């Protein structure tokens, strides 16, 4: 994804709008994938914090609520990725790539 994005940046002055479209779409996909990674990584930390809080005799409910909310965000990011990926793969803008 990064290679395609950066190749599009380099090609943009020559190719024009189609390269710019690919670059923007790749950037959005990279952002979605980064967000999803962050959500999943945070869920691991929250699960550990909730467990430690419970073991210390306190209520870890809040960590569980946040854990669940991040799970929903990760699912939404996955759906957004699917839509964006299809748009990138099926778009007319990629014709200049030759694929």
N, C-alpha and C positions, 0 to 999 in steps of 0.2 A: 504494500500500500504506500509506504513512504517513497519507494523508488518511483512509482507511477506519479505520485504527487510532485516530487522534485523534477522528474523528467518533464512533466507538464509545465512547471514553472519555467524551465529552460526553453521549452518549445513555444511558450506563449507569445513572444514577440514575432515569431515566424508564422505560427498556425493561427493565432488569434483567439476568437471566442470559444471554439471547441476545446482548446487546451485549457483556457481559463475555467470553463465549466467542469472539466475533469479535475482540475486542481481544487476547486471549491468543494466538489463532491467528495474527493479523497480526504480533504481536511475535516469535513463533517464526520465522515466515517471514523477517522482517527480519533476525533473527539469523543464519539460515542463509545468506541472500544476502550479508551482511557477511562471514561466515567465508569463503565461496567467493571473494569479491573479494580478501580478504587472501591466501588461498592462491595465487591466480593472480598477484597482484602480487609476492609473495615469490619465486615461481618465476622471474620475470624477473630479479630481483636475484641469485638463486642461480646462474642460468645465466651472468650476467656475472662474478660472483665466481669461478666454476669456470673460466671461460675465462681470466681474468686470472691465476689461480693456475697454470694449465697453461703459459701464456705465460712466466711467471716461473720456470719450470723445476721447479715443485712439483707434487704430486699433487692434482688437483681432484676425486678420486673421492667424497669425503665430500659435497661440494656436489651432486654428481649423485644420490647416495643420498637426500639430503634433498629434492631437486627431485622425484624420483620419488614419494617418500612424500607430498609435498604435492599432487602430481597425483592420487593415489588419494583423498586427502581431499577434493579439489575434486569428483571424480566422486561420492563418497558424498554430499556436500552437494547436488549436483545431483539425485540420486535422492531425498534427503530433501525437497528443495524440491518435486519433482513430487508426492510423496505428500501433503505438507502443503497444497499448492495445490489438489489435488483435494478434500481434506477441507474446505477453506474454501469452494470453489466449489459443492460438492454438499451442504453441511451444512444441516440444518434451522435452525440458529441465524441464518442470514442472511435468513430470511423477513421480518423486521421492516424490512429495507432496501427491500423492494418489488421485488426483482429475481428 
